[in-house]
């Protein structure tokens, strides 16, 4: 059985994407796995993040991510534009990404889960895929924190247009292709889920949606790729999203 609370990037739970997200972590609750924060070249990462914050078009590793906001070199988190006009603009850009109003698909209503998902459930399979990648290792243990990982999401699963990235991590080590990104948006939770459901089903993913412990969770798998979206409404009316992907980078 598997339980799927949301990945907390800033919490030690990220030790398993974040640890509690994945079935493989259930037997490691007493251990703390090493997480490398800002490994590589932190100066280069910070400089790139600064450019992205000033000019969203710098995110050219993935054109669909060009309108995401990133933190600055000082470490300050980007402020999400909360106005109705900003929300409309973000929704319009999301519609453009999927091919227009007629192409946006309505996500199914979530199935409410009071207990744990069985291991054969699609979301359980997606969680295990994120954990092990193409091998049998622990991809979360090799995750590195950097805002630039948000620009390296798979083409099919970008940050929602104009979303403000709060934190990001990822790993390409040892057969892993893990990405974990947290962002906020003024767009309604339902619209966000419709966007990712559309992106996933167009790509041929088999998708499942549940509501568990106050979290709206959408996810699925397809030919060695997986994705999971954890969304919740914040007290200030914003939507907070954790996006987890593996494969298809």
C-alpha positions as CSV (number, residue, x, y, z in Angstrom):
1,X,0.0,0.0,0.0
2,X,1.2,3.5,-0.7
3,X,0.3,6.9,0.7
4,X,0.8,10.0,-1.3
5,X,1.2,13.3,0.7
6,X,2.6,16.2,-1.3
7,X,6.3,16.6,-1.8
8,X,7.7,19.4,0.4
9,X,10.7,20.8,-1.3
10,X,11.9,22.8,1.6
11,X,11.4,20.0,4.1
12,X,13.7,17.0,4.9
13,X,10.9,15.0,3.3
14,X,12.4,16.0,-0.1
15,X,14.9,13.2,0.8
16,X,12.5,11.0,-1.0
17,X,11.0,13.4,-3.6
18,X,10.1,14.3,-0.9
19,X,10.7,11.2,1.1
20,X,7.1,10.6,2.2
21,X,5.9,10.7,-1.5
22,X,7.4,7.4,-2.5
23,X,6.7,3.9,-1.5
24,X,10.4,3.1,-1.3
25,X,10.7,5.7,1.5
26,X,8.2,3.9,3.8
27,X,10.9,1.7,5.1
28,X,13.4,4.5,5.5
29,X,11.5,6.8,7.9
30,X,14.3,6.6,10.5
31,X,17.0,7.6,8.0
32,X,17.9,10.9,6.5
33,X,19.3,10.6,3.0
34,X,21.8,13.2,1.8
35,X,20.4,16.0,-0.4
36,X,22.8,18.1,-2.4
37,X,21.6,21.7,-2.4
38,X,22.9,23.9,-5.2
39,X,25.5,21.5,-6.3
40,X,27.4,22.2,-9.5
41,X,28.2,25.8,-10.1
42,X,26.0,27.9,-7.7
43,X,27.3,31.2,-9.0
44,X,26.3,30.2,-12.5
45,X,22.9,28.9,-11.3
46,X,22.2,32.1,-9.4
47,X,23.3,34.3,-12.4
48,X,21.0,32.4,-14.7
49,X,18.1,32.5,-12.3
50,X,18.6,36.3,-12.0
51,X,18.4,36.6,-15.8
52,X,15.3,34.5,-15.9
53,X,13.6,36.6,-13.3
54,X,14.3,39.8,-15.3
55,X,13.7,38.2,-18.8
56,X,11.4,35.1,-18.8
57,X,12.5,34.5,-22.4
58,X,15.8,33.3,-21.0
59,X,14.2,30.0,-20.2
60,X,14.9,28.7,-23.7
61,X,15.7,25.1,-22.7
62,X,12.0,24.5,-22.9
63,X,9.9,27.0,-24.7
64,X,6.8,26.1,-22.8
65,X,8.5,27.3,-19.6
66,X,9.3,30.7,-20.9
67,X,6.7,32.5,-18.8
68,X,7.7,31.1,-15.4
69,X,9.2,33.4,-12.8
70,X,12.3,32.4,-10.8
71,X,14.1,33.6,-7.7
72,X,16.9,36.2,-7.8
73,X,20.5,35.9,-6.9
74,X,19.7,37.3,-3.5
75,X,17.6,34.3,-2.8
76,X,14.3,36.3,-2.7
77,X,11.3,34.4,-3.9
78,X,9.3,35.8,-6.8
79,X,6.1,37.5,-5.9
80,X,3.1,36.1,-7.8
81,X,0.9,38.7,-9.5
82,X,-2.5,38.0,-7.8
83,X,-4.7,40.2,-9.9
84,X,-7.6,39.0,-12.0
85,X,-5.9,40.4,-15.1
86,X,-2.8,38.3,-14.4
87,X,-4.9,35.2,-13.9
88,X,-6.7,35.8,-17.2
89,X,-3.4,36.3,-19.0
90,X,-2.0,33.0,-17.5
91,X,-5.1,31.1,-18.6
92,X,-5.0,32.5,-22.1
93,X,-1.4,31.4,-22.4
94,X,-2.2,28.0,-21.1
95,X,-5.0,27.7,-23.7
96,X,-2.5,28.7,-26.4
97,X,-0.1,26.0,-25.3
98,X,-2.7,23.3,-25.7
99,X,-4.1,24.6,-29.0
100,X,-7.0,26.8,-28.0
101,X,-10.2,26.7,-26.0
102,X,-11.6,23.7,-27.9
103,X,-8.5,21.7,-27.2
104,X,-8.5,22.1,-23.4
105,X,-9.9,18.9,-21.8
106,X,-11.7,18.8,-18.5
107,X,-9.9,16.7,-15.8
108,X,-12.1,14.1,-14.2
109,X,-13.4,14.7,-10.7
110,X,-11.0,13.4,-8.1
111,X,-11.7,10.2,-6.3
112,X,-11.6,10.8,-2.5
113,X,-9.1,8.5,-0.8
114,X,-9.3,8.2,3.0
115,X,-6.7,5.4,3.2
116,X,-3.8,4.3,1.1
117,X,-3.6,3.5,-2.6
118,X,-2.9,-0.1,-3.6
119,X,0.6,-0.6,-5.2
120,X,-0.9,-1.3,-8.6
121,X,-2.7,2.0,-8.8
122,X,-1.4,4.3,-11.5
123,X,-0.3,7.0,-9.1
124,X,1.6,4.3,-7.1
125,X,3.4,3.3,-10.2
126,X,4.2,6.9,-11.0
127,X,5.6,7.4,-7.5
128,X,7.9,4.3,-7.8
129,X,9.1,5.5,-11.2
130,X,10.1,8.8,-9.8
131,X,11.9,7.1,-7.0
132,X,14.0,4.7,-9.1
133,X,14.3,6.2,-12.6
134,X,15.5,3.7,-15.1
135,X,17.5,1.8,-12.5
136,X,17.0,0.5,-9.0
137,X,18.6,3.4,-7.1
138,X,17.1,6.3,-5.2
139,X,16.8,9.3,-7.5
140,X,15.7,11.5,-4.7
141,X,18.9,10.9,-2.8
142,X,20.9,12.4,-5.7
143,X,18.6,15.4,-6.2
144,X,20.2,18.9,-6.4
145,X,18.3,22.1,-5.6
146,X,18.4,24.9,-8.1
147,X,15.9,27.1,-9.8
148,X,17.2,26.1,-13.1
149,X,15.7,22.7,-12.8
150,X,12.3,24.3,-13.5
151,X,13.6,25.2,-16.9
152,X,14.5,21.6,-17.6
153,X,11.1,20.0,-17.1
154,X,9.9,17.7,-19.9
155,X,8.3,19.6,-22.8
156,X,4.9,18.0,-22.0
157,X,4.8,19.3,-18.4
158,X,6.0,22.9,-18.1
159,X,5.4,25.2,-15.2
160,X,1.9,26.6,-15.6
161,X,2.3,29.9,-17.6
162,X,3.3,32.8,-15.4
163,X,3.7,30.5,-12.4
164,X,6.1,31.8,-9.8
165,X,8.6,29.1,-9.0
166,X,9.4,28.9,-5.3
167,X,11.8,26.0,-5.3
168,X,13.0,23.3,-7.6
169,X,15.2,20.2,-7.5
170,X,16.2,17.4,-9.9
171,X,18.6,14.7,-10.8
172,X,20.0,13.2,-14.0
173,X,22.4,10.9,-12.2
174,X,22.5,7.1,-12.6
175,X,19.6,6.7,-15.0
176,X,17.4,9.3,-13.2
177,X,15.5,12.1,-15.0
178,X,13.8,13.5,-11.9
179,X,12.3,17.0,-11.7
180,X,10.4,18.4,-8.7
181,X,9.2,22.0,-8.8
182,X,7.0,24.0,-6.5
183,X,5.2,27.1,-7.9
184,X,2.3,29.3,-7.1
185,X,-0.3,30.8,-9.5
186,X,-3.4,33.0,-9.2
187,X,-5.2,30.6,-11.5
188,X,-7.9,28.4,-10.0
189,X,-6.9,24.9,-9.0
190,X,-9.4,23.3,-11.4
191,X,-7.9,25.2,-14.4
192,X,-4.4,24.1,-13.4
193,X,-5.5,20.5,-13.3
194,X,-7.3,20.8,-16.6
195,X,-4.1,22.0,-18.2
196,X,-2.0,19.2,-16.9
197,X,-4.7,16.6,-17.7
198,X,-4.8,17.9,-21.3
199,X,-1.0,17.9,-21.7
200,X,-0.9,14.3,-20.3
201,X,-3.7,12.8,-22.3
202,X,-2.5,14.3,-25.5
203,X,0.9,12.6,-24.8
204,X,-0.9,9.3,-24.4
205,X,-0.6,9.1,-20.6
206,X,-3.1,7.0,-18.6
207,X,-4.2,9.4,-15.9
208,X,-5.6,9.1,-12.4
209,X,-6.9,11.8,-10.1
210,X,-7.5,11.5,-6.3
211,X,-8.2,13.8,-3.3
212,X,-6.2,12.8,-0.3
213,X,-5.4,14.6,3.0
214,X,-6.5,18.0,1.5
215,X,-4.4,17.5,-1.6
216,X,-5.7,17.3,-5.2
217,X,-3.4,14.8,-6.9
218,X,-3.2,14.1,-10.6
219,X,-0.7,11.7,-12.2
220,X,0.0,8.9,-14.6
221,X,2.5,6.9,-16.6
222,X,3.4,6.3,-20.3
223,X,6.3,4.3,-21.7
224,X,8.8,4.8,-19.0
225,X,7.6,8.4,-18.2
226,X,5.6,9.5,-15.2
227,X,4.2,12.7,-13.8
228,X,2.4,13.8,-10.6
229,X,0.7,17.1,-9.8
230,X,0.0,18.0,-6.2
231,X,-2.2,21.1,-5.8
232,X,-3.8,22.9,-2.9
233,X,-5.6,26.2,-2.4
234,X,-3.7,28.5,-0.1
235,X,-5.3,30.8,2.6
236,X,-4.5,33.8,0.4
237,X,-6.5,32.4,-2.5
238,X,-3.4,31.4,-4.5
239,X,-3.0,27.9,-5.9
240,X,0.2,26.1,-4.8
241,X,1.5,23.3,-7.0
242,X,4.1,20.6,-6.7
243,X,5.0,19.1,-10.1
244,X,7.0,15.9,-10.2
245,X,8.2,14.3,-13.4
246,X,10.5,11.5,-14.5
247,X,11.6,10.6,-18.1
248,X,10.9,12.4,-21.3
249,X,13.3,15.3,-20.7
